[in-house]
Each structure stands twice: as C-alpha cells, then as structure tokens.
Amino acid sequence: MIRRVLILAISLIASACAPYGHSVIAERRGLQRSEVTGDVFRHLVYQRFDPSGSARLHVYIEGDGIPWVGNLPGADPTPRNALALRLAAVDPQDIAYVGRPCYFQVQTPDKCTANYWTSDRYGEEVIRSMASVVEQVRGPRHRELVLIGHSGGGAIAALLESRVDGVVAVVTIAANLDIERWAAHHDYDPLDGSLNPVDEPTDPRIPKYQLVGRADDNVPLQTVVHYADDRQNVELLVYDGFNHACCWEKEWASFLSRLDRALATTEPF
C-alpha cells in the first residue's frame, strides 16, 4: 500500500510540474485555441483555416499519452510528446486538432474519471463526443474530411470513420488497430470498455493508409498487419528504421504530397 501511494504521489507531482509543449507549438504555428463541448465531454481544439483554402479539412487526433504510471492510472494522461500536433502544425492544409476527453487539463465536471483514459479510452462515449466536436469545428466549405491519428489517436480515427460525414481518407500512424491483440502482446489488462477498430465495419470506398514503423516495439507490425488483410482499400505502408515516435515528422511533408495526389486522381497511393 505504501508503494502504491508513493507512485500516485510522484505521478501527481510530475503532472503538476511537467511543462506542456502543445501551447508553444500551437502559438508558433499560428493555431487558434478553443474549447468545444462535444456530445459528452469538453475538448481542447486547435485550428488553422486559410480563408482561400480548399474544401478539405485534415483532422488530427493525438495518442494515448500517459494513461498509466506504474500500476496505477495516471493523474493526467496528457502526452508530453504531442506528435500529432507537431504533424498538424506543419500541414499546409486547413487543420483541426481535436483533443481527447480529459486531456490537456480540459475537464468535464463529474465525467473525467480515469477509466476514460484507461479501459474506456476508445469507448462509445469517447467516440461519440469526438464525432460531435469534429462536426462542430469543420467550416461550411469543408465537405471533405481526412482523419489522421497517431497511436491510440489512430484507433479513434478508424472508429470515427462511420460517425462523421464526408470522410475521404483515414490515415493511422503507429496505431493499435487491434486493441485485443495489442493488449495481449504487452500482457496489459484488456480494454474492456473500448471498441476495437479491427471488429468495426468500414466503408470500402474510403481509402485507408496504415503507416507502421518496422522498429516500433509499442505497436509491433505483427499485432496490426492483419488489419489491412481483413478489409478492402487499405494501404499498409511499412517504414524501415521508424519506431513509435521517430521519424514521422521527417516523412510527413512527403506523405501529405502523395496523399494529395492520390485523392486528386483516385489512383493507388
């Protein structure tokens, strides 16, 4: 019991003292911050719209951050390494970065309990609230959406595909798209309150780009390779030397250019 209390105390201190780089990234890149109430939760949102931009909006979703500290739920799941935000910040397209429930210290009274970043992190309430925010933040001209998620944010992006209108592509980066197999690989407790992307139906008309690092030991290739095998219109792109966090920023501009060409021509990626 003493050890558990000590771990929790360290977690609380670390969460209170650790700097949040997301606001610095957003400010430097001219992203506008707001808080939006979804169907269930309040969410942090960063946006950048070009008045003369296209009809397409890129929606970015962050990874799981710090759901656990040792064997206890983290006091604050906010990631210290906001990779999806850094990718969004350099994207020349109109972007909306939609924060996950209870992340970034945006609280929803009586709702932000630890199950929403542990067992229920991809649960029905989470996905429904994320979908509501996406629909609220898209501009009137944004008839097309590209859903982009890193790690657990990729799992959420996959689950959002059928929940929002106008999706033209889903891009997942180092994403645990089979949470049951992923949890078993790491000997984690099952995410019993969550939906599993691999079990959800998808629209074969919508292209999906599944980016995986061959050196990723958080979401190893063998735990997600079958996602592409089990459905149509999925491009599995395996990057040698990449792991869970590296080196997606270096590749991102090139990937976005290829994505634009593929969506413009409807030809294979």
C-alpha positions in Angstrom: 0.0 0.0 0.0 2.8 2.4 0.8 4.4 1.8 -2.6 1.1 2.5 -4.4 0.6 5.7 -2.5 4.1 6.8 -3.3 3.7 6.1 -7.0 0.5 8.1 -7.1 2.1 11.0 -5.3 5.0 11.0 -7.8 2.5 10.9 -10.6 0.6 13.9 -9.3 3.8 15.9 -8.8 5.1 15.1 -12.2 1.8 16.0 -13.8 1.7 19.3 -12.0 5.2 20.3 -12.8 5.8 18.9 -16.2 5.7 21.6 -19.0 3.2 21.3 -21.7 4.7 21.9 -25.1 1.5 21.9 -27.0 0.7 25.6 -26.4 4.1 26.6 -27.6 3.8 24.6 -30.8 0.4 26.0 -31.5 1.4 29.6 -30.8 4.5 29.4 -33.1 2.4 27.9 -35.9 -0.5 30.3 -35.6 -3.1 27.8 -34.5 -6.1 29.2 -32.7 -7.1 27.6 -29.4 -10.6 26.9 -28.2 -12.6 24.6 -26.0 -15.6 22.8 -27.6 -18.3 20.8 -25.8 -19.0 17.6 -27.6 -21.8 15.1 -27.0 -20.4 14.1 -23.6 -17.1 15.9 -22.9 -15.3 19.2 -23.3 -12.4 19.1 -25.7 -9.3 21.2 -26.5 -9.3 22.2 -30.2 -6.5 23.9 -32.2 -7.4 25.2 -35.7 -5.9 26.9 -38.7 -8.1 27.7 -41.7 -6.9 29.5 -44.8 -9.8 31.9 -46.0 -8.9 30.8 -49.6 -8.4 27.2 -48.7 -9.9 24.1 -50.2 -13.0 22.1 -49.3 -10.8 19.5 -47.4 -10.1 19.6 -43.7 -7.4 17.4 -42.0 -8.5 16.3 -38.5 -5.7 15.3 -36.2 -6.0 13.1 -33.1 -3.3 12.6 -30.5 -2.1 9.3 -29.0 -2.8 7.9 -25.5 -0.2 9.9 -23.7 0.3 8.7 -20.1 -2.7 6.5 -19.2 -0.8 4.6 -16.5 2.0 5.4 -14.1 3.4 2.1 -12.9 0.3 0.0 -12.0 -1.9 3.0 -11.2 -3.9 5.2 -13.6 -2.0 8.4 -14.4 -3.3 11.6 -12.8 -3.2 13.4 -16.1 -3.0 11.5 -19.4 -1.8 14.5 -21.4 1.2 13.5 -23.7 4.5 15.2 -23.1 5.4 14.4 -26.8 2.4 15.7 -28.8 3.5 14.1 -32.1 0.1 14.5 -33.9 0.1 18.3 -33.0 3.6 18.7 -34.5 2.4 17.0 -37.7 -0.7 19.1 -37.8 1.4 22.3 -37.3 3.4 21.7 -40.5 0.4 20.6 -42.6 -0.4 23.3 -45.2 -4.0 22.2 -45.5 -6.8 23.5 -43.2 -6.4 21.6 -40.0 -8.3 20.9 -36.8 -6.6 19.2 -33.9 -9.2 17.7 -31.7 -8.1 16.9 -28.1 -9.3 13.7 -26.5 -11.6 13.8 -23.4 -10.0 14.9 -20.2 -6.6 15.5 -21.9 -4.7 18.8 -21.8 -6.3 19.6 -18.5 -9.7 20.4 -20.0 -12.1 19.0 -17.5 -15.7 17.9 -17.8 -17.4 18.0 -14.4 -18.3 14.6 -13.0 -17.0 12.9 -16.1 -13.2 12.9 -16.1 -12.6 9.7 -14.2 -9.5 7.5 -15.1 -11.5 4.9 -17.0 -11.8 7.4 -19.9 -8.0 7.2 -20.5 -7.6 3.6 -19.4 -10.1 0.8 -20.0 -12.7 3.0 -21.8 -10.2 5.2 -23.8 -11.8 4.1 -27.1 -15.3 3.6 -25.7 -18.7 4.6 -27.2 -18.9 7.9 -25.1 -15.4 9.0 -26.2 -16.0 8.3 -29.9 -19.5 9.9 -29.8 -18.1 13.1 -28.2 -15.2 13.2 -30.6 -17.5 12.9 -33.6 -19.7 15.7 -32.3 -16.7 18.1 -32.0 -15.4 17.2 -35.5 -18.8 18.1 -36.9 -18.9 21.4 -34.9 -15.4 22.6 -35.9 -15.5 21.9 -39.6 -16.0 25.0 -41.7 -19.0 25.4 -44.0 -16.8 24.7 -47.0 -15.2 21.6 -45.5 -17.2 18.9 -47.4 -14.2 16.5 -47.2 -12.5 15.2 -44.1 -9.2 13.3 -43.8 -9.0 11.7 -40.3 -5.4 11.4 -39.1 -4.4 9.8 -35.8 -1.2 8.8 -34.1 -1.0 5.7 -31.9 -4.3 5.5 -29.9 -5.4 8.5 -31.8 -5.3 6.3 -34.9 -7.6 3.8 -33.3 -10.0 6.7 -32.6 -9.7 8.0 -36.2 -10.6 4.5 -37.5 -13.6 4.4 -35.2 -14.7 7.8 -36.3 -14.9 6.9 -40.0 -18.5 5.8 -39.9 -19.5 8.5 -37.4 -18.8 11.7 -39.4 -19.9 12.8 -42.8 -17.7 13.4 -45.8 -14.6 11.3 -44.8 -12.4 10.8 -47.9 -9.5 9.1 -46.2 -8.3 7.7 -42.9 -4.6 7.9 -42.0 -3.3 6.0 -39.0 0.3 6.3 -37.7 1.7 3.6 -35.4 -1.9 2.8 -34.4 -3.1 -0.1 -32.3 -5.9 -1.1 -34.7 -6.4 -4.4 -32.9 -6.5 -3.5 -29.2 -7.2 -7.0 -28.1 -4.1 -8.4 -29.8 -2.1 -5.3 -28.8 -3.0 -5.7 -25.1 -2.3 -9.4 -25.2 1.2 -8.8 -26.8 2.1 -6.5 -23.9 0.3 -8.5 -21.2 -1.9 -5.5 -20.5 -5.3 -5.7 -18.9 -8.0 -5.9 -21.7 -9.6 -2.5 -22.6 -13.0 -3.9 -21.7 -14.8 -0.6 -22.1 -13.4 0.2 -25.6 -14.4 -0.5 -29.1 -11.9 -2.5 -31.2 -11.2 -1.0 -34.6 -10.5 -4.3 -36.2 -14.0 -5.5 -35.3 -15.8 -2.4 -36.7 -17.2 -2.3 -40.2 -15.6 0.1 -42.7 -16.6 1.7 -46.0 -14.6 0.0 -48.8 -14.9 3.2 -50.8 -12.9 5.2 -48.3 -9.1 4.7 -48.7 -7.2 4.0 -45.5 -3.4 4.5 -45.1 -1.9 2.4 -42.3 1.6 3.7 -41.5 3.7 1.4 -39.4 7.3 1.6 -38.2 9.2 -1.6 -38.6 11.2 -0.8 -35.4 8.1 0.1 -33.3 8.0 -2.0 -30.1 4.9 -0.2 -28.8 2.7 -1.2 -31.7 4.7 -4.0 -33.4 3.9 -4.8 -37.0 2.8 -8.3 -36.2 0.0 -7.0 -34.0 -1.6 -4.9 -36.7 -0.6 -6.3 -40.1 -3.8 -8.3 -40.4 -5.9 -5.1 -40.2 -5.1 -4.4 -43.9 -5.6 -8.1 -44.8 -9.1 -8.2 -43.4 -10.6 -5.2 -45.3 -10.6 -3.5 -48.7 -8.9 -0.3 -49.8 -6.2 -0.3 -47.1 -2.6 0.6 -48.0 -0.2 -0.8 -45.5 3.0 1.4 -45.6 5.9 0.0 -43.5 8.8 2.3 -42.8 12.2 0.8 -42.1 14.0 2.4 -39.2 10.9 4.2 -37.9 9.6 3.4 -34.4 6.6 4.7 -32.4 7.7 8.3 -32.3 10.5 8.6 -34.8 10.8 9.6 -37.6 7.3 10.6 -38.8 8.0 14.3 -38.8 10.8 13.9 -41.3 8.5 11.9 -43.6 5.3 14.0 -43.2 5.6 16.6 -45.9 6.4 13.9 -48.5 3.5 11.7 -47.3 1.0 14.6 -47.5 2.1 15.4 -51.0 1.5 11.8 -52.0 -1.9 11.8 -50.3 -3.0 14.9 -52.1 -2.1 13.4 -55.5 -3.8 10.1 -54.6 -7.0 11.8 -53.5 -7.0 14.1 -56.6 -6.6 11.3 -59.1 -8.2 8.4 -57.2 -5.2 6.4 -58.3 -3.4 3.9 -56.0 -1.1 5.5 -53.4 
